[in-house]
Amino acid sequence: MILIDPELEPDPAPASTAAAQTVASGPLRNLRLPSTRALSRFLAKAQAAVRLRGQVTVLLTTGRQIRRLNRRFRGKDKPTDVLSFPATPLRNAKPAERVAGDVAVSVPTARRQAAELGHSLAVELKVLILHGLLHLASYDHETDSGRMHRRERDLRARLGLPQGLIERTKAGSTGARSRTP
């Protein structure tokens, strides 16, 4: 399920009225928030590829809110691009009741990273969602000797996505900082 924070500005605001006319066809078009329907389809496809069972909720949120979440759950008072919150397994839960966890994505950070990397916001959100799903599936690039990196690279290739967060961090291109609390 895809949720949109009500405080989130869904689309970048053009600097002027003349710029507003070019949003539909210009570079800002690629930085517009994709539909929840399109992201839900990707979420289902990526979740199946990761082999992650259970309900996943993805919150598309503001930079301020992701900073609050990062501070509250990780003790880090700074913004980030994606956070994952694995669910505690419930005893005797039926398969239809399983919850895998939640993923929170900072749309402003994703928008900035998409612009820096020259691809659309939709592509960047998919990269971040996939990264978050892998964390929900118990992968941890900080401690797993490259296991998550290899899995993410393979899945990105299967899902038609560009360079992922781990490569970017290693290359120092965006300083992406995604973590599981």
N, C-alpha and C positions, 0 to 999 in steps of 0.2 A: 504494500500500500504506500502511495506517495502522499505526503502531507505538505502543505505550503504554509509557512508561518504567516499569520495575518499582517505582521509588521514588515514583511518583505516587500521591497519594491520589485515587481515582477520583471520589468524591462528597464534598460538604461534610459535615462532621460537625456534627450538631445539638448545641446547647449543653446539652440535657438530654434525659432519657428521654421526657418529655412532648413535647418538640420533635420527637423521632424519629418520633412517630406522625403528625405533620403534614407530614413530608418528602414522602410520597407524593402529597399533594394540595396542599400549600402552596407558598410562593415558592421554597423550596429545591429543589423538584422541577425547576424550570426551570434550575437550576444544576448538575444532574447530568450527568455525562459521557455523551454519546450513544454508541450502539453503534458499533463499528468498521465494521460492515456498512453502517450508514446513512452514516457519513462516507466510506466507500469509494465508495458510489454517488455522493455529491456530488462527490468528488474526480474521478471519471471524467467526470461531466457538466461540471464546471468546466474541467477540462483540455481537453476537446473544445471548449468555448466559447472558451477562450483560444487554441486551435489550437497547443497545446504537445505535441509528439511526444516519446515516450520515457517510460521508467518514472520515476515520482515516488514518493518515500517521504516520508511526513509523520510526524514524531515528536511525540507529545503528551508534554510533559515538565514538570518542576518549574521553579519560579522559580530555584532554585539552579543547576540544570543549564543553563538558557538564559543565565544570567549568565556561567557558565564558557565557554560557546560564544561569547558576545558578546566576552568578554575575549580568548579565544584567536584568534578569526578576524577581529575588528574592532578589537581593542585598546581596547575600551570596557568598563571594569569596572563595569557596571551591568546590571540586568535590562531586558528588553524583552519585547514580546509575540510577535513573529514574526521569524524569520531565514530567509533563503533561501541555498542553497548550489548554484549552478549546476554541473553536471558538465562536466568537460573532455571535449570530443568525442573519441571513440576512432576511430582510423583503421580503415577497412575494417569498421566495425561494421555488422552486418545490421540492418534495421529492428526486428526483434524484440529485439535486444540493446541498442538505444539507451537511454541513461539521460539524462533531462532534468536531474535533480538532486534535492536534498532540501530539505525545509522543516521547521523546528522551531518548535513553538508552545508557549508557556508557558500551561498550563491554569489555574494560579492567577491569572495576569494576565487571561486571557480571562474567567474567572469573575467577577472584580472589574469588568471593563469591561461585561460583560453585565448585572450587577446595577445599575451606574450608569446604563446606557442603557435599562434596563427591558425587555430581551428575554432569550431563553433562551441558555444556554451553547452549545447546538447552533448557533444563528444566529451567535453571535460567532465560534465556531470556523470556520464557513463563510466569514465575512468575512475572517478571518485567512488561511485557506488560499487563497482567491482572490487576496488581496494577494501572498502568497508565490509563487503560480504566475505572476503577472504579472512578478515579479522574475526568476523562472527563464526567462521568455520575453524577457528583456533589457530590460524596462522599468525606468526609474529615476526616480521622482518628484522626486529632488533635482536632476536635471540635464536633464530632457527637456521643459522649458517647458510642462508641463501635459498631455503626451501620455498618460502613465500614468493621470493623474486622469480624463481623458475616457474612456479605455478601461475603467477600473475602474467608473466610474459606469454606463456602458452595459451592462457585463456583470452588475453587481449588479441592474439593472432586469430584465434577461433571466432572471436566476436567482432573482428575488424576494427580494433581500437589502436591508437598510436601509443607512443612511449608512455610508460606508467610512472607512478610516483616514486618507486624505488630507484629506477634509472635516473630520474630527474634529481633526486637527492644526491645520488652518487656523483652525478655530473655537475651538481651545484647550480643547475640552471634556474630552478624556481625556489629552492629551499622548502619544498613541500614538507609539511610536518603532520602526518596522520598517525594516529595512535589509537590503541584500545585502552580505555581507562581501566 
